[in-house]
Amino acid sequence: CVCVCVCVCRTLFFLLDTGEIILLTRISIRYLTQWPGAYCVDSEYGCCVPKYGYPAEDFFVQSFTTFDLSLNKAIVRCNSDKPFDINKLEPIENNLNHYWSNIHCPRTDGTSTWKSEWRSYGVCSGLKEVDYFRAALNLRKNADVLGALAEQGINPDYRLYSTEHIKWAVNQKLGVMPGVQCRDGPFGKKQLYQIYLCVDKNGEAFIDCPKLPKLQCPEEVLFHPFHTWMLNATSPAKIMLPTEA
């Protein structure tokens, strides 16, 4: 599977292994950030402490993906000639452990997550391995979704918040309208889970998303707390969510 960038008359194209040429104007980059508190409370076995230390109590990077707008689907596995090399990530590995962490149970490190992301999407970004992950980390820092929400009085405190207010809070900080995805939560409520943002073709500036997947959220959602003390040292027994009486 091969993807190369071809420059013709100063116009950038993607040439896929299918032989299809995709104009740069049909390319969008999606940046997806995930709230770990929502993942952990709805995960069958909760969450575990990663092998290389505790993650940040913040939104994690979930994915950084190049999209074909005409098909509204990710461009994946473009170049099998770019194998994943964990050693190339050494300069940013501490930040990856903090902000692109794997808190699944049983406990592990982030290597499998980063490898999968690189092999599926990173090879299609046109960036070198370390630059791809660094770009995603920089976007997470610049977005500061948790800070944007806090500035508008939206905090992970079990309370219900308006979905539109969440979107507005991010818009006030970044100047673009995000997508909001929810997940099953306690007490029969839906909870804030993921924030979708789109980035320009250079992977640097946030833009309004040309297209987004169909996202399911009610008018109000619960914002579940996340603290590192909630993480298990080993895989726990199956967790049952509390329900309404």
C-alpha positions as CSV (number, residue, x, y, z in Angstrom):
1,C,0.0,0.0,0.0
2,V,1.7,3.2,-1.2
3,C,0.9,6.9,-0.8
4,V,3.2,9.6,-2.2
5,C,2.8,13.3,-2.6
6,V,3.1,14.6,-6.1
7,C,3.8,18.2,-6.9
8,V,2.5,19.3,-10.3
9,C,2.4,23.1,-11.2
10,R,2.6,23.9,-7.5
11,T,-0.5,21.9,-6.8
12,L,-0.2,19.1,-4.2
13,F,-1.8,15.8,-4.8
14,F,-2.1,12.5,-2.9
15,L,-1.5,9.4,-5.0
16,L,-3.0,6.4,-3.4
17,D,-2.1,2.7,-4.0
18,T,-5.5,2.4,-5.8
19,G,-4.1,4.8,-8.5
20,E,-6.6,7.5,-7.4
21,I,-5.2,11.0,-7.2
22,I,-6.7,13.2,-4.5
23,L,-6.5,17.0,-4.8
24,L,-5.3,18.8,-1.7
25,T,-8.6,20.8,-1.8
26,R,-10.4,17.6,-1.0
27,I,-8.2,17.0,2.1
28,S,-9.2,17.8,5.6
29,I,-7.4,16.9,8.9
30,R,-9.5,15.9,11.9
31,Y,-8.2,16.2,15.4
32,L,-10.1,14.2,18.0
33,T,-9.6,14.6,21.8
34,Q,-11.1,12.3,24.4
35,W,-12.1,12.8,28.0
36,P,-10.7,9.8,30.0
37,G,-13.3,10.1,32.8
38,A,-16.1,9.2,30.4
39,Y,-14.1,6.3,28.9
40,C,-13.3,4.8,32.4
41,V,-16.7,5.0,33.9
42,D,-18.3,3.3,30.8
43,S,-15.5,0.7,30.3
44,E,-16.4,-2.8,31.4
45,Y,-13.3,-3.1,33.5
46,G,-12.5,0.5,34.3
47,C,-9.1,1.9,33.6
48,C,-5.6,0.9,34.7
49,V,-2.4,2.9,35.4
50,P,-0.1,2.7,32.3
51,K,3.2,1.0,32.8
52,Y,5.2,4.2,32.5
53,G,3.4,6.4,35.0
54,Y,0.3,8.3,35.4
55,P,-1.4,10.3,32.6
56,A,-2.4,13.9,32.9
57,E,-5.8,14.7,34.3
58,D,-6.8,16.3,31.1
59,F,-8.3,15.6,27.6
60,F,-6.2,13.0,25.7
61,V,-5.3,12.9,22.1
62,Q,-7.5,10.3,20.5
63,S,-6.6,10.6,16.8
64,F,-5.1,12.9,14.2
65,T,-6.4,11.9,10.9
66,T,-6.3,12.9,7.2
67,F,-9.7,12.8,5.5
68,D,-10.9,12.7,1.9
69,L,-13.8,15.2,2.0
70,S,-15.4,13.8,-1.2
71,L,-15.9,10.5,0.5
72,N,-16.0,11.8,4.1
73,K,-13.7,9.0,5.2
74,A,-10.2,8.7,6.6
75,I,-7.3,8.1,4.2
76,V,-5.7,5.1,5.8
77,R,-2.6,2.8,5.4
78,C,-1.1,4.8,2.6
79,N,2.5,3.7,2.9
80,S,3.7,0.4,4.3
81,D,7.3,1.5,3.6
82,K,7.2,3.7,6.7
83,P,7.4,1.2,9.6
84,F,6.8,2.4,13.2
85,D,10.0,3.0,15.2
86,I,9.4,3.8,18.9
87,N,13.0,5.1,19.2
88,K,12.1,8.0,17.0
89,L,9.6,9.2,19.6
90,E,12.1,9.4,22.5
91,P,12.2,13.2,22.4
92,I,8.5,13.4,23.1
93,E,7.8,10.2,24.8
94,N,7.1,11.8,28.2
95,N,4.4,14.0,26.7
96,L,2.9,11.1,24.8
97,N,2.7,9.2,28.1
98,H,0.9,12.1,29.6
99,Y,-1.4,13.2,26.8
100,W,-1.8,10.2,24.4
101,S,-1.9,7.6,27.1
102,N,-3.2,4.1,27.0
103,I,-5.3,3.5,30.2
104,H,-7.0,0.4,29.0
105,C,-7.0,-2.7,31.3
106,P,-4.9,-4.8,31.6
107,R,-2.3,-2.2,32.1
108,T,0.2,-1.6,29.3
109,D,2.2,1.3,27.8
110,G,1.2,3.5,24.9
111,T,3.4,1.8,22.3
112,S,0.6,-0.3,20.7
113,T,-1.7,2.7,20.5
114,W,0.9,4.9,18.9
115,K,2.0,2.1,16.5
116,S,-1.6,1.6,15.4
117,E,-2.2,5.3,14.9
118,W,1.0,5.7,12.9
119,R,0.4,2.7,10.6
120,S,-3.2,3.6,10.0
121,Y,-3.2,7.4,9.8
122,G,0.3,8.9,10.4
123,V,1.7,7.4,7.2
124,C,-0.9,9.4,5.3
125,S,-0.1,12.7,6.9
126,G,3.0,13.5,4.8
127,L,4.9,14.1,8.1
128,K,7.8,12.2,9.6
129,E,6.9,10.0,12.5
130,V,8.1,12.3,15.3
131,D,6.7,15.3,13.6
132,Y,3.3,13.7,13.2
133,F,3.0,12.9,16.9
134,R,4.5,16.3,17.9
135,A,1.9,18.1,15.7
136,A,-0.9,16.3,17.5
137,L,0.5,17.1,20.9
138,N,0.9,20.7,20.0
139,L,-2.7,20.9,18.8
140,R,-3.8,19.4,22.1
141,K,-1.8,22.1,24.0
142,N,-3.1,24.9,21.8
143,A,-6.7,23.8,22.0
144,D,-6.6,23.4,25.8
145,V,-10.2,22.1,25.7
146,L,-10.4,21.6,29.4
147,G,-9.2,25.2,30.0
148,A,-11.7,26.5,27.4
149,L,-14.6,24.7,29.2
150,A,-13.4,25.9,32.6
151,E,-13.3,29.5,31.5
152,Q,-17.1,29.2,30.9
153,G,-17.8,27.5,34.2
154,I,-17.9,23.9,32.7
155,N,-16.0,21.5,34.9
156,P,-15.8,17.7,35.4
157,D,-17.9,17.7,38.6
158,Y,-20.8,15.3,37.8
159,R,-23.1,18.1,36.9
160,L,-25.2,18.4,33.7
161,Y,-24.2,20.9,31.1
162,S,-25.9,22.1,27.9
163,T,-24.3,20.5,24.8
164,E,-24.7,23.8,23.0
165,H,-22.9,25.6,25.9
166,I,-20.0,23.2,25.6
167,K,-19.7,23.9,21.8
168,W,-20.0,27.6,22.5
169,A,-17.2,27.5,25.2
170,V,-14.8,25.8,22.7
171,N,-15.8,28.3,20.0
172,Q,-15.1,31.2,22.3
173,K,-11.5,29.9,22.8
174,L,-10.7,28.7,19.3
175,G,-13.0,30.6,17.0
176,V,-14.3,27.4,15.4
177,M,-17.3,25.2,16.1
178,P,-16.4,21.7,17.4
179,G,-18.3,18.5,17.2
180,V,-19.3,16.9,20.5
181,Q,-19.7,13.1,21.0
182,C,-21.3,11.5,24.0
183,R,-21.2,8.1,25.7
184,D,-23.3,6.2,28.2
185,G,-22.8,7.4,31.7
186,P,-24.0,6.8,35.2
187,F,-27.6,7.4,36.4
188,G,-28.9,6.7,32.9
189,K,-27.4,9.9,31.6
190,K,-25.2,10.6,28.6
191,Q,-21.8,12.0,29.3
192,L,-19.3,14.2,27.5
193,Y,-16.8,11.9,25.7
194,Q,-15.1,13.4,22.7
195,I,-14.5,16.8,21.1
196,Y,-14.0,16.9,17.3
197,L,-11.9,19.7,15.8
198,C,-10.7,20.3,12.3
199,V,-7.3,21.6,11.2
200,D,-6.0,23.3,8.1
201,K,-4.1,21.3,5.5
202,N,-0.8,22.2,7.2
203,G,-2.0,20.6,10.5
204,E,-1.4,23.9,12.4
205,A,-4.5,26.1,12.6
206,F,-8.0,25.1,13.7
207,I,-10.8,25.6,11.1
208,D,-14.5,25.0,11.0
209,C,-15.1,21.4,10.0
210,P,-16.3,21.0,6.3
211,K,-17.9,17.7,7.4
212,L,-18.4,15.8,10.6
213,P,-19.7,12.3,11.4
214,K,-23.2,12.1,12.8
215,L,-22.7,12.7,16.5
216,Q,-25.2,11.7,19.2
217,C,-25.7,13.9,22.2
218,P,-28.8,15.0,24.1
219,E,-29.5,18.6,25.1
220,E,-27.7,18.1,28.4
221,V,-24.8,15.9,29.2
222,L,-22.9,14.9,32.4
223,F,-19.3,15.9,32.7
224,H,-17.7,13.0,34.8
225,P,-14.6,13.7,36.9
226,F,-11.2,12.1,36.1
227,H,-8.5,11.7,38.7
228,T,-5.4,9.5,38.5
229,W,-6.4,7.8,41.8
230,M,-9.4,6.3,39.9
231,L,-7.0,4.2,37.9
232,N,-6.4,0.6,39.0
233,A,-3.0,-0.9,39.4
234,T,-4.3,-4.2,38.0
235,S,-7.4,-5.3,36.1
236,P,-10.4,-5.0,38.4
237,A,-13.7,-7.0,38.4
238,K,-16.3,-6.0,35.9
239,I,-17.8,-2.6,36.7
240,M,-21.6,-2.0,36.6
241,L,-22.8,1.6,36.0
242,P,-25.3,3.0,38.6
243,T,-28.7,3.4,37.2
244,E,-31.7,5.5,38.1
245,A,-33.8,4.0,41.0
